[in-house]
Amino acid sequence: MKLKSTPMITPPCLKPGDKIAIVAPARKVTASEMDAAIAIFRSWGLQVVTGPHLFGESDQYSGTDEERASDLQMMLDDKDVKAIISARGGYGTVRIIDKLDFTTFAQHPKWIVGYSDITVLHSHIHTQFGIETLHAIMPINFTDEGSFTAIESLRKALFGEQLSYTFSSYPLNIPGDVSGLLTGGNLSILYALTGSPSDIQPDGKIFFIEDLDEYLYHVDRMMMGMKRSGKLSGIKAIIAGGLIKMNDNTIPFGKKAEQIVAEYAAESGIPVCFNFPAGHFADNRALILGREVHLNIDPAGVSLQFSPAGETANEGNTFRKILKPALFFLGFIGFIYAILYLIRLFVK
């Protein structure tokens, strides 16, 4: 039985003057690599702060596990920071996820932005706290040729503008017309999170995946893992973004990554589309993970429409959560009192 998706909480949309933070929870970066993104964020009217260890170095990381966790924790706890932008991916976020305390973040949600290795944060936050996040371009990619559309889609998502995408059909697409919450991220990361507190819960949702630089047999292994864990049997559809720069052995695997995914989708009886513009390339469109979307796949093309924000987190949110049931209870008591009053009148 497919479960009905529960709407997630939407962090407040940004407005000019808001403060955002850039941190590096994974691989190291240089100041020059961040300059373009910082300038663009400021042109949007945003204040930009950076983690103390943003430009640190510990082997391939931007600092030790403790230093990277400290930077991210600082920004999670800072109520004035309205969005946390991951400088880049690589590897390292999974090493710090269990060192983080999300208590303040859960009470005062903010946008978490990134892709690839940042899938750790997306999946953990969705599973544990039911808060939307943004799978989107990161500062390391802002200078990539052809990245303007991706950057603009990030701006729209952060500032609460409507998102919708249309793109060409693909021979292996399986048609369908479905709605549901969008979830997912980097396939390798999701596979690595299996069985952990950060494990993705895609049942009843639309499942987005992307990856690069994997061996084709490993793509099959990961999809088989998703199947055997029951994740493919409960989803409504698969959206495959970039599945690029794949590797093969001396003895060919015999199938492309898209063919592998298409076979698992067909076996599960679910729609699938390929070449969605999101993943490890310049045209990496922003995806609001956790948001209700409408996906239409037909021979003429594919469209993905994001619903408006549902429950928006803000300072009055907790009060409204308490007020609504209280008003219902008072209304119910009033109704009972009116019935008893009328009964007394008729008895007399």
VENURLIN-V780012 format. One record per pair of residues at least 6 apart in sequence whose ideal C-beta (glycine too) atoms are under 6 Angstrom apart, sorted by the first residue. I is the first residue (numbers start at 1). J is the second residue. Records with the same first field share a line. If there is no record, write none. Layout:
I=J / J
//
This chain:
2=204 / 234
3=203 / 204
5=180 / 181 / 204 / 205
7=310
8=130 / 131 / 132 / 290
9=109 / 130 / 131 / 311 / 313
10=132 / 309 / 312
11=109 / 110 / 111 / 313
12=314
13=159 / 160
14=82 / 158 / 159
16=45
18=46 / 82
19=47 / 80 / 81
20=46 / 48 / 83
21=49 / 75 / 81 / 84
22=50 / 85 / 87
23=51 / 71 / 72 / 75
24=54 / 62 / 87
25=68 / 72 / 93
26=89 / 90 / 91 / 92 / 93 / 117
27=60 / 88 / 90
28=57 / 62
29=87 / 88
31=55
33=140
34=139
36=142 / 143
37=139 / 142
38=48
41=48
51=71
53=63 / 67 / 71
56=62 / 63 / 67
58=64
61=92
65=95 / 96
68=96
69=96 / 99
73=100
75=81 / 84
76=105
77=104
79=108
82=110
83=110 / 111
84=112
85=113
86=114 / 118 / 138
87=139
88=138 / 140
89=116 / 117 / 118
90=117
91=117
93=117 / 120
94=120
97=120 / 124
106=129
109=131 / 313
111=134
112=121 / 133
113=134 / 136
114=138
115=135
116=186
119=185 / 186 / 189
120=189
122=133 / 185 / 289
123=193 / 198 / 200
124=198
125=131 / 133
126=290
127=201
132=288 / 290 / 291
133=289
134=157 / 286
135=185 / 287 / 289
136=154 / 286
137=150 / 154 / 284
141=147
144=282
146=282
147=282
149=283
150=283 / 284 / 285
153=285 / 286
154=286
156=163
157=286 / 288
163=306
164=305
165=285 / 304
166=303
167=302
168=301
169=299 / 301
170=274 / 275
172=258 / 262 / 274
173=273 / 297
174=265 / 271 / 272
175=297 / 298
176=237 / 271 / 297
177=296
178=236 / 237 / 295
179=294
180=205 / 206 / 236
181=205 / 292
182=206 / 289 / 291 / 293
183=202 / 205 / 289
184=207 / 208 / 209
186=211
187=209 / 211 / 222
188=211
190=200
191=222 / 225
193=199
202=231 / 235
203=234
206=236 / 237 / 295
207=235 / 238
208=239
209=240
210=241 / 242 / 279
211=243
212=244 / 245 / 280
213=245
215=247
216=246 / 248 / 253
217=253
219=257 / 260
220=260
223=264
226=232
232=268
237=270 / 271 / 295
238=265 / 272
239=273 / 276
240=261 / 274
241=276 / 278 / 279
242=279 / 280 / 281
243=257
246=257
258=274
265=272
271=297
273=297 / 302
277=283 / 285
278=284 / 285 / 287
288=306
291=306
292=307
293=304 / 306
294=305
295=304
296=303
//
